Amino acid sequence: MNQRLWNGLTAVLLTTALSTTSSCQAQQTKAVAEEPEASYSAVGSRDSNPSLPSQTGQKSLPAGSGGSSPSTPNQTGETALPQTHIQPVEAVKVGEYQSNPATPGAAETIAKIETHEIEGRKAATLYVRNIPVLTFVESAPVTPGGQEARPDIKVGQVEQGSNSNPQGQMASEASQSPADPVWRAMSVAARINQLSRDNVNANTITVRWNGEQNATASKPTPGNGRPMRDRYIIQADGQDIVQIDAETRLPDTTRNLAQDALQATNRLRRLLGGAPPVREIAGIPAPPRPPQQVSLVTVLSRFRGWASWYGPGFHGNRSASGERYNQNALTAAHRSLPFGTRVRVTNLNTGVSVIVRINDRGPFIRGRIIDLSAAAARTIGMMGSGVAPVTIEVLGPPPTVTIEDPS
């Protein structure tokens, strides 16, 4: 009998406890729904002071307080709601854009361009850190009257953090053609700005020759009939930056493309990283040697005899041909050869030869066939002996043959 009473009391107590718990949960849900929307702001104002009364007039339990029962009666006899913890939420409005903090120097722009004209041709000069580095020139003069009129573009430096893109606007206004100097300048400026942002190693900035070698500078290019031109490529870490040619050169041009390319390369090396200058261009071929003229000697006759020389007592006197005798010139006297004949005299004792011109008559001593000037005798080594056995070769008019460098 006692067992049945205890079972009945236990059932009543459990039913009462469950009913009380359901009522508390319903009141908590209603209180949360009736609270103003501002209490759920991104700063978490509800949690800032847990002792404030709720919209239902109930007082919340202090944070961190605990008890065995889920609710505790207040002074009015109503059950207080348990403390609800709401995590702060970062509120972002619809359509609102949150930008990440800009990385210092990420949008640094060191290259800019200015447009102008050179001798009636449109041009654009590229500046790096306000130092002129390259000038791009239009290949054809600007047409008077402006049939191909282009807007006057003012180029400025892009400010960091600005959403505007003046260089992009210029790209849409300029003719996107390799023949347009503004377009070419903008392309190179973009590459240089990117190299600066990437912190390129300035020691990797080099220049190499990119032309085609010709035997002569005036040799026409196959297909266009014009002479080939030298071209040079400035590179950074193996990537092309700009090509130096007749339309792309140094602002203060040296009128020598190789020197322009070398100076432009050294300016970029200094401005992008303070690298030391380079002294030579990679791959540049040696300049072609000029054509050489070779005289082919024709020997008309040959004979032997003894030669003598004369000089000090006759220097300055008029010779048989009418000209003044000069002992320091390579001349000789002969009895019968026409004046102006060229002969080669070889000293048989030394094997040394000299070519002299006949401008006098002699010698008149028996056994001698030619009388040399003092300079000619000194050349073949017969000054000390006074006479020497020689071979004389009479030379004909020298035909000239031009030989070009085969390379």
C-alpha positions as CSV (number, residue, x, y, z in Angstrom):
1,M,0.0,0.0,0.0
2,N,2.8,2.4,0.9
3,Q,4.5,1.5,-2.3
4,R,1.5,2.6,-4.4
5,L,1.4,6.0,-2.5
6,W,5.0,6.7,-3.2
7,N,4.6,5.8,-6.9
8,G,1.6,8.2,-7.2
9,L,3.5,11.1,-5.5
10,T,6.4,10.6,-7.7
11,A,4.2,10.7,-10.8
12,V,2.6,14.0,-9.7
13,L,5.9,15.6,-8.9
14,L,7.3,14.7,-12.4
15,T,4.3,16.0,-14.1
16,T,4.5,19.3,-12.2
17,A,8.2,19.7,-13.0
18,L,7.7,19.0,-16.7
19,S,4.9,21.5,-16.9
20,T,7.0,24.2,-15.2
21,T,9.9,23.6,-17.6
22,S,7.7,23.9,-20.7
23,S,6.2,27.1,-19.4
24,C,9.6,28.6,-18.8
25,Q,10.8,27.8,-22.3
26,A,7.7,29.3,-23.9
27,Q,8.2,32.5,-21.9
28,Q,11.9,32.7,-22.8
29,T,11.0,32.3,-26.5
30,K,8.4,35.1,-26.3
31,A,10.8,37.4,-24.5
32,V,13.5,37.0,-27.1
33,A,11.0,37.6,-29.9
34,E,9.7,40.8,-28.3
35,E,13.1,42.4,-27.6
36,P,14.0,45.3,-30.0
37,E,16.1,44.5,-33.0
38,A,18.8,46.9,-31.8
39,S,19.7,44.6,-29.0
40,Y,21.1,42.2,-31.5
41,S,23.5,44.7,-33.1
42,A,27.1,43.9,-34.0
43,V,28.4,45.3,-30.8
44,G,26.4,42.9,-28.5
45,S,24.6,45.5,-26.3
46,R,22.4,42.8,-24.6
47,D,25.4,41.1,-23.1
48,S,27.1,44.3,-22.0
49,N,24.9,44.5,-18.8
50,P,23.2,41.3,-17.8
51,S,21.4,43.0,-14.8
52,L,19.2,45.1,-17.0
53,P,15.4,44.2,-17.1
54,S,14.0,42.6,-20.1
55,Q,11.0,43.8,-22.1
56,T,8.7,41.6,-20.0
57,G,9.7,43.3,-16.8
58,Q,11.7,40.2,-15.6
59,K,15.2,40.4,-14.3
60,S,17.8,38.1,-15.8
61,L,20.0,36.0,-13.6
62,P,23.6,37.3,-13.2
63,A,26.0,35.9,-15.6
64,G,27.7,32.8,-14.4
65,S,25.2,32.1,-11.6
66,G,24.1,28.5,-11.4
67,G,21.5,26.4,-9.5
68,S,20.0,23.0,-9.4
69,S,16.7,24.1,-10.8
70,P,16.3,25.7,-14.4
71,S,14.4,28.7,-13.0
72,T,14.0,30.7,-9.8
73,P,10.8,32.6,-8.7
74,N,11.2,36.4,-8.4
75,Q,9.5,38.9,-6.1
76,T,6.3,38.8,-8.2
77,G,6.1,35.1,-8.1
78,E,7.0,34.8,-11.8
79,T,9.9,32.6,-12.9
80,A,12.9,34.5,-14.3
81,L,14.4,33.5,-17.6
82,P,17.9,31.9,-17.7
83,Q,20.8,34.1,-19.0
84,T,21.1,33.9,-22.8
85,H,24.5,34.6,-24.3
86,I,24.5,36.2,-27.8
87,Q,27.8,36.3,-29.7
88,P,28.7,39.6,-31.4
89,V,28.1,39.6,-35.1
90,E,29.8,41.9,-37.6
91,A,27.0,43.6,-39.5
92,V,27.4,44.2,-43.2
93,K,24.8,46.0,-45.1
94,V,23.6,44.8,-48.4
95,G,25.5,46.4,-51.2
96,E,28.2,47.7,-48.9
97,Y,31.8,46.8,-49.9
98,Q,34.5,46.2,-47.3
99,S,38.0,46.8,-48.6
100,N,41.0,45.0,-47.2
101,P,43.8,47.2,-45.9
102,A,46.1,48.2,-48.7
103,T,49.6,46.8,-48.6
104,P,52.1,49.6,-48.3
105,G,53.8,50.3,-51.6
106,A,51.6,47.7,-53.5
107,A,50.2,50.3,-55.9
108,E,53.4,52.4,-56.2
109,T,53.7,53.8,-59.7
110,I,57.2,54.9,-60.8
111,A,56.8,55.2,-64.5
112,K,54.7,57.8,-66.4
113,I,54.6,59.2,-69.9
114,E,54.2,62.6,-71.5
115,T,53.1,63.2,-75.1
116,H,54.6,65.7,-77.5
117,E,55.8,66.0,-81.1
118,I,59.2,65.7,-82.7
119,E,59.7,67.3,-86.1
120,G,56.0,66.9,-86.9
121,R,55.7,63.3,-85.6
122,K,53.8,62.3,-82.6
123,A,56.0,61.2,-79.7
124,A,55.8,60.0,-76.1
125,T,58.6,60.2,-73.5
126,L,58.7,57.6,-70.7
127,Y,59.9,58.9,-67.3
128,V,61.0,56.7,-64.4
129,R,61.1,58.4,-61.1
130,N,60.9,61.7,-63.1
131,I,64.1,60.8,-65.1
132,P,63.5,60.6,-68.9
133,V,64.5,57.1,-70.1
134,L,63.0,56.5,-73.5
135,T,61.3,58.4,-76.3
136,F,58.8,56.7,-78.6
137,V,58.3,58.3,-82.0
138,E,55.6,57.8,-84.6
139,S,56.9,56.2,-87.8
140,A,55.0,58.6,-90.1
141,P,54.6,62.4,-89.7
142,V,51.3,63.7,-88.3
143,T,49.0,64.6,-91.1
144,P,48.3,68.4,-91.2
145,G,44.6,69.1,-90.8
146,G,44.2,66.1,-88.4
147,Q,42.5,63.5,-90.6
148,E,43.7,61.0,-88.0
149,A,43.2,63.4,-85.1
150,R,43.9,62.0,-81.7
151,P,42.8,63.6,-78.4
152,D,45.4,65.5,-76.4
153,I,46.1,63.2,-73.6
154,K,47.4,64.4,-70.3
155,V,49.2,61.7,-68.5
156,G,49.6,61.8,-64.7
157,Q,50.7,59.5,-62.0
158,V,48.1,57.1,-60.5
159,E,47.5,57.9,-56.8
160,Q,47.6,55.0,-54.4
161,G,44.2,53.7,-53.4
162,S,42.4,55.6,-56.2
163,N,39.8,53.7,-58.1
164,S,40.4,55.7,-61.2
165,N,42.8,54.4,-63.9
166,P,44.0,57.3,-66.1
167,Q,46.5,55.0,-67.9
168,G,43.7,52.6,-68.6
169,Q,41.6,55.5,-69.9
170,M,44.5,56.5,-72.1
171,A,44.7,53.0,-73.5
172,S,41.1,53.2,-74.6
173,E,41.6,56.6,-76.2
174,A,44.9,55.9,-77.9
175,S,45.2,53.7,-80.9
176,Q,46.2,50.2,-79.7
177,S,48.7,49.7,-82.4
178,P,52.5,49.1,-82.3
179,A,52.8,52.1,-84.6
180,D,51.3,54.4,-82.0
181,P,54.0,55.9,-79.7
182,V,51.6,56.5,-76.8
183,W,50.3,52.9,-76.8
184,R,53.9,51.6,-77.0
185,A,55.0,53.9,-74.1
186,M,52.1,52.8,-72.0
187,S,52.9,49.2,-72.5
188,V,56.5,49.7,-71.5
189,A,55.4,51.8,-68.5
190,A,53.1,49.0,-67.3
191,R,56.0,46.5,-67.5
192,I,58.3,48.8,-65.5
193,N,55.7,49.5,-62.8
194,Q,55.1,45.8,-62.5
195,L,58.8,45.1,-62.2
196,S,59.0,47.7,-59.4
197,R,56.1,46.1,-57.5
198,D,57.8,42.7,-57.9
199,N,61.1,44.1,-56.5
200,V,63.0,42.9,-59.5
201,N,66.7,42.4,-59.1
202,A,68.2,45.3,-61.1
203,N,71.3,43.2,-61.8
204,T,69.2,41.1,-64.1
205,I,68.4,44.0,-66.4
206,T,70.6,43.5,-69.5
207,V,70.6,44.4,-73.2
208,R,71.3,42.2,-76.2
209,W,71.6,42.7,-79.9
210,N,68.6,41.7,-81.9
211,G,69.4,42.7,-85.5
212,E,70.6,40.9,-88.6
213,Q,74.2,41.2,-89.8
214,N,74.9,42.6,-93.3
215,A,78.1,42.7,-95.2
216,T,77.5,46.4,-96.0
217,A,75.3,48.9,-94.3
218,S,73.5,49.8,-97.6
219,K,72.5,46.2,-98.5
220,P,68.7,46.1,-98.8
221,T,66.5,43.8,-96.8
222,P,64.9,41.1,-98.9
223,G,61.3,42.0,-99.6
224,N,61.3,45.7,-98.8
225,G,64.3,47.1,-100.6
226,R,65.4,49.1,-97.6
227,P,68.6,48.7,-95.6
228,M,68.4,46.5,-92.5
229,R,68.5,48.4,-89.2
230,D,70.1,47.4,-85.9
231,R,67.7,46.4,-83.1
232,Y,68.4,45.9,-79.4
233,I,66.3,44.3,-76.7
234,I,66.4,45.4,-73.0
235,Q,65.4,42.5,-70.8
236,A,64.8,41.9,-67.0
237,D,65.4,38.4,-65.8
238,G,65.1,37.1,-69.3
239,Q,61.8,38.8,-70.0
240,D,61.6,41.5,-72.8
241,I,61.0,45.1,-71.6
242,V,61.4,47.2,-74.7
243,Q,63.1,47.1,-78.2
244,I,65.4,49.9,-79.1
245,D,65.2,50.8,-82.8
246,A,64.8,53.9,-85.0
247,E,61.4,54.7,-83.4
248,T,62.4,53.9,-79.8
249,R,65.5,55.7,-78.6
250,L,67.1,57.7,-75.8
251,P,65.4,61.1,-75.2
252,D,68.8,62.8,-75.5
253,T,69.8,60.5,-78.4
254,T,73.4,59.9,-79.2
255,R,72.3,59.1,-82.8
256,N,73.9,55.7,-82.3
257,L,71.4,53.0,-81.5
258,A,73.9,50.8,-79.6
259,Q,74.9,53.7,-77.3
260,D,71.2,54.6,-76.8
261,A,70.4,51.0,-75.8
262,L,73.3,50.8,-73.4
263,Q,72.5,54.1,-71.7
264,A,68.8,53.3,-71.4
265,T,69.7,50.0,-69.9
266,N,72.0,51.6,-67.3
267,R,69.3,54.1,-66.4
268,L,66.8,51.4,-65.7
269,R,69.4,49.4,-63.7
270,R,70.1,52.5,-61.6
271,L,66.4,53.6,-61.1
272,L,65.0,50.2,-60.4
273,G,67.6,49.0,-57.9
274,G,70.9,51.0,-58.0
275,A,72.7,48.3,-60.0
276,P,76.1,49.1,-61.5
277,P,76.2,50.0,-65.2
278,V,76.9,47.4,-67.9
279,R,79.8,48.1,-70.3
280,E,78.9,46.1,-73.4
281,I,75.9,44.7,-75.3
282,A,75.5,40.9,-75.4
283,G,75.6,39.2,-78.8
284,I,76.6,42.3,-80.8
285,P,78.7,41.2,-83.8
286,A,82.0,42.8,-84.7
287,P,81.6,45.6,-87.2
288,P,82.3,44.4,-90.8
289,R,85.7,45.2,-92.1
290,P,85.9,47.6,-95.0
291,P,86.7,46.2,-98.4
292,Q,90.4,45.9,-99.1
293,Q,92.1,46.8,-102.3
294,V,94.8,44.6,-103.6
295,S,97.2,45.6,-106.4
296,L,98.2,42.8,-108.7
297,V,101.8,43.3,-109.9
298,T,102.6,42.4,-113.5
299,V,106.3,41.9,-114.3
300,L,107.1,43.0,-117.8
301,S,110.9,42.2,-117.8
302,R,113.7,41.1,-115.5
303,F,117.5,41.5,-115.6
304,R,120.5,41.5,-113.2
305,G,123.4,43.8,-112.6
306,W,125.1,46.1,-110.1
307,A,123.4,49.0,-108.4
308,S,124.9,52.1,-106.8
309,W,123.4,55.0,-105.0
310,Y,123.7,58.8,-105.0
311,G,122.3,61.6,-102.7
312,P,124.1,64.3,-100.7
313,G,125.8,66.1,-103.5
314,F,122.7,66.1,-105.8
315,H,119.9,66.7,-103.2
316,G,117.6,69.6,-104.4
317,N,119.1,69.7,-107.9
318,R,116.8,69.4,-110.9
319,S,116.8,65.9,-112.3
320,A,116.7,64.8,-116.0
321,S,112.9,64.5,-115.8
322,G,112.6,68.2,-114.7
323,E,111.6,67.5,-111.0
324,R,113.8,68.3,-108.0
325,Y,115.8,65.4,-106.8
326,N,114.9,64.3,-103.3
327,Q,117.4,61.8,-101.7
328,N,114.7,60.8,-99.2
329,A,112.2,59.7,-101.8
330,L,112.1,56.2,-103.3
331,T,113.4,57.1,-106.8
332,A,116.2,55.9,-109.1
333,A,118.1,56.8,-112.3
334,H,118.2,54.5,-115.4
335,R,119.7,55.0,-118.8
336,S,116.7,54.1,-121.0
337,L,113.5,53.2,-119.0
338,P,110.8,55.8,-119.5
339,F,110.3,58.3,-116.7
340,G,107.6,57.2,-114.3
341,T,108.4,53.5,-114.8
342,R,108.1,51.5,-111.6
343,V,110.8,48.9,-111.0
344,R,111.4,46.5,-108.1
345,V,115.0,46.3,-107.0
346,T,116.1,43.2,-104.9
347,N,119.4,43.1,-103.1
348,L,120.8,39.7,-103.8
349,N,123.0,39.8,-100.7
350,T,120.1,40.5,-98.3
351,G,117.0,39.4,-100.2
352,V,115.3,42.7,-99.4
353,S,113.3,44.5,-102.2
354,V,112.2,48.0,-102.8
355,I,110.0,49.5,-105.5
356,V,111.3,52.8,-106.9
357,R,110.2,55.2,-109.6
358,I,112.5,56.2,-112.5
359,N,112.8,60.0,-112.6
360,D,116.5,60.5,-113.6
361,R,119.2,59.3,-116.0
362,G,122.3,57.3,-115.0
363,P,124.5,55.7,-113.9
364,F,127.3,56.4,-116.3
365,I,129.9,54.1,-114.8
366,R,130.5,50.9,-116.7
367,G,129.0,47.7,-115.2
368,R,126.3,49.5,-113.2
369,I,122.6,49.3,-114.4
370,I,120.7,51.5,-111.8
371,D,121.5,54.3,-109.5
372,L,119.3,54.4,-106.4
373,S,118.4,57.3,-104.1
374,A,119.8,57.4,-100.6
375,A,116.4,56.3,-99.1
376,A,116.1,53.3,-101.5
377,A,119.7,52.2,-100.8
378,R,119.1,52.4,-97.1
379,T,115.9,50.2,-97.5
380,I,117.7,47.3,-99.2
381,G,120.8,47.6,-97.0
382,M,123.5,48.8,-99.4
383,M,124.4,52.1,-97.8
384,G,127.7,50.8,-96.3
385,S,128.9,48.9,-99.3
386,G,127.9,51.6,-101.9
387,V,127.2,49.0,-104.5
388,A,125.4,45.6,-104.5
389,P,124.3,42.9,-106.9
390,V,120.6,43.3,-107.7
391,T,117.7,41.9,-109.7
392,I,115.6,44.5,-111.5
393,E,111.9,43.8,-112.4
394,V,110.1,46.2,-114.6
395,L,106.5,46.4,-113.4
396,G,103.4,47.2,-115.5
397,P,100.4,49.4,-114.6
398,P,98.9,48.0,-111.4
399,P,95.4,46.7,-111.8
400,T,93.3,47.2,-108.5
401,V,91.1,44.4,-107.3
402,T,88.6,45.0,-104.4
403,I,88.2,42.2,-102.0
404,E,85.2,42.3,-99.5
405,D,85.2,40.6,-96.2
406,P,83.6,37.1,-96.6
407,S,82.1,37.2,-93.1
